[in-house]
Amino acid sequence: MRSVLTLVLAGWTAAAGAQIPTQRISSASAQAIVAGCVARDEVASQSHSIAVTDTGGHPVIVFRMDRSGPGATEFALEKARAAALWGFPTSGMEEGARGTPGFADAPHVVTVPGGVPVYSADGAMRLGAVGASGEAPADDVACVLAGIEAAGLRSEPATR
């Protein structure tokens, strides 16, 4: 039994090594993402709660705009955590839940758009994720993407 577990762990470790490398997002980048979201919201007359996490789903910054409620703040953090821990946008989780029985009940799955991974400017390194909540899901995504772009970062990995 122990050797089977060792082989499983060894295979998991090898598979993990094939993934995009990660690095912790800086607080300056997190602040720039929030500033970009806020700037977009001011033009659109909207109000979001915005959360930026590292790749482990730990908060780097959580910001609630004046007209955003506390529930939206928690939801933004959950969207960011989900995107950080799974490594893909929460919009993909919505699709995955439809096609994969039980996926919606897995830990840290959020099936509402608005959580997006954050990659380095060259797309080579995953840095964390950002989540927004407080408006319609399409507006949550628009806020997140505006923030990532304003920070000079990417929402998708570089193609290999």
CYANA upper distance limits for C-alpha pairs under 8 A (distance plus 0.5 A):
  1 MET  CA      5 LEU  CA      6.83
  2 ARG  CA      6 THR  CA      6.69
  3 SER  CA      7 LEU  CA      6.66
  4 VAL  CA      8 VAL  CA      6.67
  5 LEU  CA      9 LEU  CA      6.60
  6 THR  CA     10 ALA  CA      6.47
  7 LEU  CA     11 GLY  CA      6.56
  8 VAL  CA     12 TRP  CA      6.65
  9 LEU  CA     13 THR  CA      6.55
 10 ALA  CA     14 ALA  CA      6.68
 11 GLY  CA     15 ALA  CA      6.64
 12 TRP  CA     16 ALA  CA      6.55
 13 THR  CA     17 GLY  CA      6.73
 14 ALA  CA     18 ALA  CA      7.25
 15 ALA  CA     19 GLN  CA      7.58
 17 GLY  CA     21 PRO  CA      8.40
 20 ILE  CA    124 ALA  CA      7.36
 20 ILE  CA    125 MET  CA      6.60
 20 ILE  CA    126 ARG  CA      7.08
 21 PRO  CA    124 ALA  CA      7.90
 21 PRO  CA    125 MET  CA      5.78
 21 PRO  CA    126 ARG  CA      6.80
 22 THR  CA     55 THR  CA      7.53
 22 THR  CA    125 MET  CA      5.80
 22 THR  CA    126 ARG  CA      5.18
 22 THR  CA    127 LEU  CA      6.19
 23 GLN  CA     55 THR  CA      8.01
 23 GLN  CA    125 MET  CA      7.20
 23 GLN  CA    126 ARG  CA      6.94
 23 GLN  CA    127 LEU  CA      5.57
 23 GLN  CA    128 GLY  CA      8.37
 24 ARG  CA     54 ASP  CA      5.96
 24 ARG  CA     55 THR  CA      7.16
 24 ARG  CA    127 LEU  CA      5.69
 24 ARG  CA    128 GLY  CA      7.15
 25 ILE  CA     29 SER  CA      7.11
 25 ILE  CA     30 ALA  CA      7.43
 25 ILE  CA     53 THR  CA      8.20
 25 ILE  CA     54 ASP  CA      6.26
 25 ILE  CA     60 VAL  CA      8.47
 25 ILE  CA    127 LEU  CA      5.25
 25 ILE  CA    128 GLY  CA      6.38
 26 SER  CA     30 ALA  CA      6.79
 27 SER  CA     31 GLN  CA      6.58
 27 SER  CA     60 VAL  CA      6.93
 27 SER  CA     61 ILE  CA      7.94
 28 ALA  CA     32 ALA  CA      6.71
 29 SER  CA     33 ILE  CA      6.71
 29 SER  CA    151 ALA  CA      6.53
 30 ALA  CA     34 VAL  CA      6.87
 30 ALA  CA     52 VAL  CA      6.49
 30 ALA  CA     60 VAL  CA      7.34
 30 ALA  CA     61 ILE  CA      6.96
 31 GLN  CA     35 ALA  CA      6.62
 31 GLN  CA     61 ILE  CA      7.77
 32 ALA  CA     36 GLY  CA      6.64
 32 ALA  CA    147 GLY  CA      7.46
 32 ALA  CA    148 ILE  CA      8.49
 32 ALA  CA    150 ALA  CA      7.19
 32 ALA  CA    151 ALA  CA      5.46
 33 ILE  CA     37 CYS  CA      6.81
 33 ILE  CA     52 VAL  CA      8.47
 33 ILE  CA    144 VAL  CA      8.19
 33 ILE  CA    146 ALA  CA      8.28
 33 ILE  CA    147 GLY  CA      4.50
 33 ILE  CA    148 ILE  CA      5.75
 33 ILE  CA    149 GLU  CA      8.23
 33 ILE  CA    150 ALA  CA      6.87
 33 ILE  CA    151 ALA  CA      5.82
 34 VAL  CA     38 VAL  CA      6.63
 34 VAL  CA     50 ILE  CA      7.09
 34 VAL  CA     51 ALA  CA      8.45
 34 VAL  CA     52 VAL  CA      8.50
 34 VAL  CA     63 PHE  CA      7.84
 34 VAL  CA    147 GLY  CA      6.41
 35 ALA  CA     39 ALA  CA      6.58
 35 ALA  CA    147 GLY  CA      7.19
 35 ALA  CA    150 ALA  CA      8.35
 36 GLY  CA     40 ARG  CA      6.74
 36 GLY  CA    143 CYS  CA      8.32
 36 GLY  CA    146 ALA  CA      6.21
 36 GLY  CA    147 GLY  CA      4.43
 36 GLY  CA    148 ILE  CA      7.76
 36 GLY  CA    149 GLU  CA      8.08
 36 GLY  CA    150 ALA  CA      5.58
 36 GLY  CA    151 ALA  CA      7.58
 37 CYS  CA     41 ASP  CA      6.66
 37 CYS  CA     50 ILE  CA      8.30
 37 CYS  CA    143 CYS  CA      5.33
 37 CYS  CA    144 VAL  CA      6.65
 37 CYS  CA    145 LEU  CA      8.39
 37 CYS  CA    146 ALA  CA      6.19
 37 CYS  CA    147 GLY  CA      4.97
 38 VAL  CA     42 GLU  CA      6.63
 38 VAL  CA     47 SER  CA      8.37
 38 VAL  CA     48 HIS  CA      8.34
 38 VAL  CA     65 MET  CA      8.34
 38 VAL  CA    143 CYS  CA      8.28
 38 VAL  CA    147 GLY  CA      8.41
 39 ALA  CA     43 VAL  CA      7.10
 40 ARG  CA     44 ALA  CA      6.79
 40 ARG  CA    143 CYS  CA      6.93
 40 ARG  CA    146 ALA  CA      7.09
 40 ARG  CA    147 GLY  CA      8.49
 41 ASP  CA     45 SER  CA      6.17
 41 ASP  CA     46 GLN  CA      5.24
 41 ASP  CA     47 SER  CA      6.53
 41 ASP  CA     48 HIS  CA      7.98
 41 ASP  CA    143 CYS  CA      7.43
 42 GLU  CA     46 GLN  CA      6.84
 42 GLU  CA     47 SER  CA      8.29
 46 GLN  CA    135 GLU  CA      7.75
 47 SER  CA     65 MET  CA      6.23
 47 SER  CA     66 ASP  CA      7.61
 47 SER  CA     67 ARG  CA      6.16
 47 SER  CA     68 SER  CA      6.15
 47 SER  CA    134 GLY  CA      6.93
 47 SER  CA    135 GLU  CA      7.66
 48 HIS  CA     64 ARG  CA      7.00
 48 HIS  CA     65 MET  CA      6.25
 48 HIS  CA     67 ARG  CA      8.17
 48 HIS  CA     68 SER  CA      6.06
 48 HIS  CA     72 ALA  CA      7.99
 48 HIS  CA    132 ALA  CA      6.70
 48 HIS  CA    133 SER  CA      6.02
 48 HIS  CA    134 GLY  CA      5.23
 48 HIS  CA    135 GLU  CA      7.19
 48 HIS  CA    140 ASP  CA      7.99
 49 SER  CA     62 VAL  CA      7.98
 49 SER  CA     63 PHE  CA      6.18
 49 SER  CA     64 ARG  CA      4.75
 49 SER  CA     65 MET  CA      6.38
 49 SER  CA     68 SER  CA      6.50
 49 SER  CA     69 GLY  CA      8.29
 49 SER  CA     72 ALA  CA      6.44
 49 SER  CA     73 THR  CA      5.38
 49 SER  CA     76 ALA  CA      6.61
 49 SER  CA    132 ALA  CA      6.08
 49 SER  CA    133 SER  CA      5.97
 49 SER  CA    134 GLY  CA      6.72
 50 ILE  CA     62 VAL  CA      6.29
 50 ILE  CA     63 PHE  CA      5.70
 50 ILE  CA     64 ARG  CA      6.88
 50 ILE  CA     73 THR  CA      7.37
 50 ILE  CA     76 ALA  CA      6.22
 50 ILE  CA     77 LEU  CA      7.83
 50 ILE  CA    130 VAL  CA      7.62
 50 ILE  CA    131 GLY  CA      6.24
 50 ILE  CA    132 ALA  CA      5.02
 50 ILE  CA    133 SER  CA      7.32
 50 ILE  CA    144 VAL  CA      8.50
 51 ALA  CA     59 PRO  CA      7.45
 51 ALA  CA     60 VAL  CA      8.21
 51 ALA  CA     61 ILE  CA      6.33
 51 ALA  CA     62 VAL  CA      4.82
 51 ALA  CA     63 PHE  CA      6.82
 51 ALA  CA     73 THR  CA      8.12
 51 ALA  CA     76 ALA  CA      6.14
 51 ALA  CA     77 LEU  CA      5.58
 51 ALA  CA     80 ALA  CA      6.76
 51 ALA  CA    130 VAL  CA      6.04
 51 ALA  CA    131 GLY  CA      5.72
 51 ALA  CA    132 ALA  CA      6.97
 52 VAL  CA     59 PRO  CA      6.46
 52 VAL  CA     60 VAL  CA      6.09
 52 VAL  CA     61 ILE  CA      5.84
 52 VAL  CA     62 VAL  CA      6.89
 52 VAL  CA     77 LEU  CA      7.97
 52 VAL  CA     80 ALA  CA      6.83
 52 VAL  CA    128 GLY  CA      7.77
 52 VAL  CA    129 ALA  CA      6.25
 52 VAL  CA    130 VAL  CA      4.86
 52 VAL  CA    131 GLY  CA      7.05
 53 THR  CA     57 GLY  CA      5.65
 53 THR  CA     58 HIS  CA      5.59
 53 THR  CA     59 PRO  CA      4.79
 53 THR  CA     60 VAL  CA      5.54
 53 THR  CA     61 ILE  CA      7.52
 53 THR  CA     77 LEU  CA      8.44
 53 THR  CA     80 ALA  CA      6.75
 53 THR  CA     81 ARG  CA      7.11
 53 THR  CA     84 ALA  CA      7.51
 53 THR  CA    128 GLY  CA      5.93
 53 THR  CA    129 ALA  CA      5.87
 53 THR  CA    130 VAL  CA      6.83
 54 ASP  CA     58 HIS  CA      6.02
 54 ASP  CA     59 PRO  CA      7.12
 54 ASP  CA     60 VAL  CA      7.05
 54 ASP  CA     84 ALA  CA      7.35
 54 ASP  CA    127 LEU  CA      6.76
 54 ASP  CA    128 GLY  CA      4.52
 54 ASP  CA    129 ALA  CA      6.95
 55 THR  CA     84 ALA  CA      5.34
 55 THR  CA     85 LEU  CA      6.83
 55 THR  CA    126 ARG  CA      7.81
 55 THR  CA    127 LEU  CA      6.52
 55 THR  CA    128 GLY  CA      4.65
 55 THR  CA    129 ALA  CA      7.29
 56 GLY  CA     81 ARG  CA      8.09
 56 GLY  CA     84 ALA  CA      6.81
 56 GLY  CA     85 LEU  CA      6.45
 56 GLY  CA    128 GLY  CA      8.03
 57 GLY  CA     80 ALA  CA      7.43
 57 GLY  CA     81 ARG  CA      4.77
 57 GLY  CA     82 ALA  CA      7.81
 57 GLY  CA     84 ALA  CA      5.85
 57 GLY  CA     85 LEU  CA      6.47
 57 GLY  CA    128 GLY  CA      7.88
 57 GLY  CA    129 ALA  CA      8.19
 58 HIS  CA     81 ARG  CA      7.71
 59 PRO  CA     77 LEU  CA      8.06
 62 VAL  CA     73 THR  CA      8.14
 62 VAL  CA     77 LEU  CA      7.87
 63 PHE  CA     73 THR  CA      8.09
 64 ARG  CA     68 SER  CA      6.55
 64 ARG  CA     69 GLY  CA      8.14
 64 ARG  CA     70 PRO  CA      8.37
 64 ARG  CA     73 THR  CA      6.76
 68 SER  CA     72 ALA  CA      7.01
 68 SER  CA     73 THR  CA      7.98
 68 SER  CA    134 GLY  CA      6.49
 69 GLY  CA     73 THR  CA      7.14
 69 GLY  CA    134 GLY  CA      7.96
 70 PRO  CA     74 GLU  CA      7.02
 71 GLY  CA     75 PHE  CA      6.72
 72 ALA  CA     76 ALA  CA      6.51
 72 ALA  CA    132 ALA  CA      8.48
 72 ALA  CA    133 SER  CA      5.64
 72 ALA  CA    134 GLY  CA      5.72
 73 THR  CA     77 LEU  CA      6.90
 73 THR  CA    132 ALA  CA      8.46
 73 THR  CA    133 SER  CA      7.33
 73 THR  CA    134 GLY  CA      8.43
 74 GLU  CA     78 GLU  CA      6.77
 75 PHE  CA     79 LYS  CA      6.65
 75 PHE  CA    132 ALA  CA      8.19
 75 PHE  CA    133 SER  CA      6.71
 76 ALA  CA     80 ALA  CA      6.74
 76 ALA  CA    114 GLY  CA      8.14
 76 ALA  CA    115 GLY  CA      8.00
 76 ALA  CA    130 VAL  CA      8.46
 76 ALA  CA    131 GLY  CA      5.17
 76 ALA  CA    132 ALA  CA      5.01
 76 ALA  CA    133 SER  CA      5.41
 77 LEU  CA     81 ARG  CA      6.59
 77 LEU  CA    130 VAL  CA      8.49
 77 LEU  CA    131 GLY  CA      6.58
 77 LEU  CA    132 ALA  CA      8.18
 78 GLU  CA     82 ALA  CA      6.56
 78 GLU  CA    108 HIS  CA      7.91
 78 GLU  CA    110 VAL  CA      7.76
 78 GLU  CA    131 GLY  CA      7.93
 79 LYS  CA     83 ALA  CA      6.80
 79 LYS  CA     90 THR  CA      7.22
 79 LYS  CA    110 VAL  CA      6.61
 79 LYS  CA    112 VAL  CA      8.37
 79 LYS  CA    113 PRO  CA      8.45
 79 LYS  CA    114 GLY  CA      6.90
 79 LYS  CA    115 GLY  CA      4.98
 79 LYS  CA    116 VAL  CA      8.36
 79 LYS  CA    130 VAL  CA      7.96
 79 LYS  CA    131 GLY  CA      5.41
 79 LYS  CA    132 ALA  CA      7.70
 80 ALA  CA     84 ALA  CA      6.53
 80 ALA  CA    115 GLY  CA      5.44
 80 ALA  CA    116 VAL  CA      7.21
 80 ALA  CA    117 PRO  CA      8.18
 80 ALA  CA    129 ALA  CA      5.74
 80 ALA  CA    130 VAL  CA      5.13
 80 ALA  CA    131 GLY  CA      4.62
 80 ALA  CA    132 ALA  CA      8.19
 81 ARG  CA     85 LEU  CA      6.47
 81 ARG  CA    108 HIS  CA      7.47
 81 ARG  CA    115 GLY  CA      8.43
 81 ARG  CA    129 ALA  CA      7.62
 81 ARG  CA    131 GLY  CA      8.36
 82 ALA  CA     86 TRP  CA      6.44
 82 ALA  CA     87 GLY  CA      8.40
 82 ALA  CA     90 THR  CA      7.38
 82 ALA  CA    108 HIS  CA      5.49
 82 ALA  CA    109 VAL  CA      6.12
 82 ALA  CA    110 VAL  CA      6.71
 82 ALA  CA    115 GLY  CA      7.57
 83 ALA  CA     87 GLY  CA      5.81
 83 ALA  CA     88 PHE  CA      5.77
 83 ALA  CA     89 PRO  CA      5.74
 83 ALA  CA     90 THR  CA      6.47
 83 ALA  CA    115 GLY  CA      5.95
 83 ALA  CA    116 VAL  CA      5.91
 83 ALA  CA    117 PRO  CA      5.92
 83 ALA  CA    129 ALA  CA      6.38
 83 ALA  CA    130 VAL  CA      8.08
 83 ALA  CA    131 GLY  CA      8.48
 84 ALA  CA     88 PHE  CA      7.91
 84 ALA  CA    116 VAL  CA      8.20
 84 ALA  CA    117 PRO  CA      6.34
 84 ALA  CA    128 GLY  CA      5.96
 84 ALA  CA    129 ALA  CA      5.46
 84 ALA  CA    130 VAL  CA      8.47
 85 LEU  CA    108 HIS  CA      7.92
 87 GLY  CA    117 PRO  CA      6.63
 88 PHE  CA     92 GLY  CA      7.28
 88 PHE  CA     93 MET  CA      8.44
 88 PHE  CA    116 VAL  CA      7.05
 88 PHE  CA    117 PRO  CA      6.48
 89 PRO  CA     93 MET  CA      7.46
 89 PRO  CA    113 PRO  CA      7.76
 89 PRO  CA    114 GLY  CA      8.06
 89 PRO  CA    115 GLY  CA      5.94
 89 PRO  CA    116 VAL  CA      4.88
 89 PRO  CA    117 PRO  CA      6.72
 90 THR  CA     94 GLU  CA      7.02
 90 THR  CA    109 VAL  CA      8.11
 90 THR  CA    110 VAL  CA      6.35
 90 THR  CA    111 THR  CA      6.28
 90 THR  CA    112 VAL  CA      6.49
 90 THR  CA    113 PRO  CA      5.53
 90 THR  CA    114 GLY  CA      6.90
 90 THR  CA    115 GLY  CA      5.60
 90 THR  CA    116 VAL  CA      7.13
 91 SER  CA     95 GLU  CA      7.27
 91 SER  CA    111 THR  CA      7.00
 91 SER  CA    112 VAL  CA      6.58
 91 SER  CA    113 PRO  CA      4.79
 91 SER  CA    114 GLY  CA      7.66
 91 SER  CA    115 GLY  CA      8.06
 92 GLY  CA     96 GLY  CA      6.53
 92 GLY  CA    111 THR  CA      8.28
 92 GLY  CA    113 PRO  CA      8.49
 93 MET  CA     97 ALA  CA      6.45
 93 MET  CA    104 ALA  CA      8.16
 93 MET  CA    109 VAL  CA      7.18
 93 MET  CA    110 VAL  CA      7.00
 93 MET  CA    111 THR  CA      5.65
 93 MET  CA    112 VAL  CA      8.24
 94 GLU  CA     98 ARG  CA      7.15
 94 GLU  CA    104 ALA  CA      8.46
 94 GLU  CA    110 VAL  CA      7.89
 94 GLU  CA    111 THR  CA      4.61
 94 GLU  CA    112 VAL  CA      6.78
 94 GLU  CA    113 PRO  CA      8.08
 95 GLU  CA     99 GLY  CA      7.04
 95 GLU  CA    111 THR  CA      8.38
 96 GLY  CA    100 THR  CA      6.16
 96 GLY  CA    103 PHE  CA      7.35
 96 GLY  CA    104 ALA  CA      8.37
 97 ALA  CA    101 PRO  CA      7.14
 97 ALA  CA    102 GLY  CA      7.69
 97 ALA  CA    103 PHE  CA      5.67
 97 ALA  CA    104 ALA  CA      5.46
 97 ALA  CA    111 THR  CA      7.78
102 GLY  CA    106 ALA  CA      7.29
103 PHE  CA    109 VAL  CA      8.05
104 ALA  CA    109 VAL  CA      6.53
104 ALA  CA    110 VAL  CA      7.97
104 ALA  CA    111 THR  CA      7.61
105 ASP  CA    109 VAL  CA      7.55
112 VAL  CA    137 PRO  CA      7.31
113 PRO  CA    137 PRO  CA      5.91
113 PRO  CA    138 ALA  CA      7.60
113 PRO  CA    140 ASP  CA      7.74
113 PRO  CA    141 VAL  CA      6.92
114 GLY  CA    131 GLY  CA      5.96
114 GLY  CA    132 ALA  CA      5.95
114 GLY  CA    133 SER  CA      7.25
114 GLY  CA    137 PRO  CA      6.52
114 GLY  CA    138 ALA  CA      7.96
114 GLY  CA    140 ASP  CA      5.38
114 GLY  CA    141 VAL  CA      4.98
114 GLY  CA    144 VAL  CA      7.40
115 GLY  CA    129 ALA  CA      7.51
115 GLY  CA    130 VAL  CA      6.21
115 GLY  CA    131 GLY  CA      4.65
115 GLY  CA    132 ALA  CA      7.15
115 GLY  CA    141 VAL  CA      7.70
115 GLY  CA    144 VAL  CA      8.06
116 VAL  CA    129 ALA  CA      6.02
116 VAL  CA    130 VAL  CA      6.04
116 VAL  CA    131 GLY  CA      6.91
116 VAL  CA    141 VAL  CA      8.36
116 VAL  CA    144 VAL  CA      7.69
116 VAL  CA    155 SER  CA      7.08
117 PRO  CA    126 ARG  CA      7.74
117 PRO  CA    127 LEU  CA      8.21
117 PRO  CA    128 GLY  CA      6.33
117 PRO  CA    129 ALA  CA      4.50
117 PRO  CA    130 VAL  CA      6.89
117 PRO  CA    155 SER  CA      6.38
117 PRO  CA    156 GLU  CA      7.76
118 VAL  CA    126 ARG  CA      6.50
118 VAL  CA    127 LEU  CA      6.07
118 VAL  CA    128 GLY  CA      5.68
118 VAL  CA    129 ALA  CA      5.33
118 VAL  CA    130 VAL  CA      7.40
118 VAL  CA    148 ILE  CA      7.53
118 VAL  CA    153 LEU  CA      7.42
118 VAL  CA    154 ARG  CA      6.43
118 VAL  CA    155 SER  CA      5.55
118 VAL  CA    156 GLU  CA      7.67
119 TYR  CA    123 GLY  CA      5.71
119 TYR  CA    124 ALA  CA      7.51
119 TYR  CA    125 MET  CA      6.00
119 TYR  CA    126 ARG  CA      4.81
119 TYR  CA    127 LEU  CA      5.81
119 TYR  CA    128 GLY  CA      7.69
119 TYR  CA    153 LEU  CA      6.56
119 TYR  CA    154 ARG  CA      5.45
119 TYR  CA    155 SER  CA      6.38
119 TYR  CA    156 GLU  CA      6.88
119 TYR  CA    157 PRO  CA      6.71
120 SER  CA    124 ALA  CA      6.75
120 SER  CA    125 MET  CA      5.80
120 SER  CA    126 ARG  CA      6.84
120 SER  CA    127 LEU  CA      6.98
120 SER  CA    153 LEU  CA      5.82
120 SER  CA    154 ARG  CA      6.60
121 ALA  CA    152 GLY  CA      6.51
121 ALA  CA    153 LEU  CA      4.82
121 ALA  CA    154 ARG  CA      6.16
122 ASP  CA    153 LEU  CA      8.28
122 ASP  CA    154 ARG  CA      8.05
122 ASP  CA    158 ALA  CA      7.20
123 GLY  CA    153 LEU  CA      8.35
123 GLY  CA    154 ARG  CA      6.65
123 GLY  CA    156 GLU  CA      7.08
123 GLY  CA    157 PRO  CA      4.90
123 GLY  CA    158 ALA  CA      4.86
124 ALA  CA    157 PRO  CA      6.68
124 ALA  CA    158 ALA  CA      6.37
125 MET  CA    157 PRO  CA      7.92
126 ARG  CA    157 PRO  CA      7.94
130 VAL  CA    144 VAL  CA      6.96
131 GLY  CA    140 ASP  CA      8.27
131 GLY  CA    144 VAL  CA      7.03
132 ALA  CA    140 ASP  CA      5.64
132 ALA  CA    141 VAL  CA      7.65
132 ALA  CA    143 CYS  CA      7.43
132 ALA  CA    144 VAL  CA      6.74
133 SER  CA    137 PRO  CA      7.98
133 SER  CA    140 ASP  CA      6.03
134 GLY  CA    140 ASP  CA      7.62
135 GLU  CA    139 ASP  CA      6.43
135 GLU  CA    140 ASP  CA      6.54
136 ALA  CA    140 ASP  CA      6.77
137 PRO  CA    141 VAL  CA      6.79
138 ALA  CA    142 ALA  CA      6.73
139 ASP  CA    143 CYS  CA      6.58
140 ASP  CA    144 VAL  CA      6.85
141 VAL  CA    145 LEU  CA      6.62
142 ALA  CA    146 ALA  CA      6.56
143 CYS  CA    147 GLY  CA      6.76
144 VAL  CA    148 ILE  CA      6.77
145 LEU  CA    149 GLU  CA      6.59
145 LEU  CA    155 SER  CA      7.50
146 ALA  CA    150 ALA  CA      6.51
147 GLY  CA    151 ALA  CA      6.76
148 ILE  CA    152 GLY  CA      7.07
148 ILE  CA    153 LEU  CA      5.89
148 ILE  CA    154 ARG  CA      6.68
148 ILE  CA    155 SER  CA      7.19
149 GLU  CA    153 LEU  CA      6.18
149 GLU  CA    154 ARG  CA      7.06
